Amino acid sequence: MIQKTLTADKSEKSTSANQMGNDRIDAILLRLDRIRSENSLSTIVIGVAALEPNTGVSTIAGCLAVRAAEMQFGNILLVDGNFARARQHKNFKSKAKYGLADVLYRGVSVDEAIEETSVSGLSLMTAGSAVNPGGVNPDTANGLMHELRMSNQVIIFDLPPVRNTSQSFLLTKLTDGVVIVVDASKTGRNLARRATSLLNDWDVDVYGSILNRARRTLPKWIDRWL
């Protein structure tokens, strides 16, 4: 079960696999797999991002990765690109010494930064240990993605919030498209529009959105009668 695999962070405790349901996760993955087939892609690189912090992105990205492996979509790689609020090393109890930041900013090899998880078919690249990373050579980023695409069928990036910053731009541009996580309790319409406009300016496809933490409008007992 995904719930047993992931140890959700307290700040994201309202987002769990049980609350989201495998049906929702499966629907997203099947749609993305269809996009991969329609575009004749041997590998699809998916970014999961929000418009603001503490929206449950890391938990959702982890659930997508675990479920993709369970559905045998091929070799699955989960990459933690949220350097400021890295979560995946805790969620999967990683013992890796290096991660994405070390590859991009310190010249560490990709092989040194990837580890197998307890989930069959799922590998992990944590955010890494590089502190206050600066600019990155585009050739380094392109080389990284070329190498990752050669050995994985689905790559899921846990991304930082969509912001007009060089780091957000760089990491988002590494993906084929982005799934946006919207927090129903706090994300305003104007913010959503600005973020969507920014992604359009970056020429990044938006594959869809996930409404997270939506409040129930009906009591549970009524569900039995609907």
Secondary structure, DSSP 8 states (H G I E B T S, - for coil): -HHHH----GGGTT--HHHH-HHHHHHHHHHHHHHHHHTT-S-EEEEEEESSSSSSHHHHHHHHHHHHHHTT-SSEEEEE--GGG--HHHHTT---S--HHHHHHH---HHHH-EE-SSTTEEEE---S--S-----HHHHHHHHHHHHHH-SEEEEE-----SSHHHHHHHHTSSEEEEEEETTT--HHHHHHHHHHHHHTT-EEEEEEEES---SS-HHHHTT-
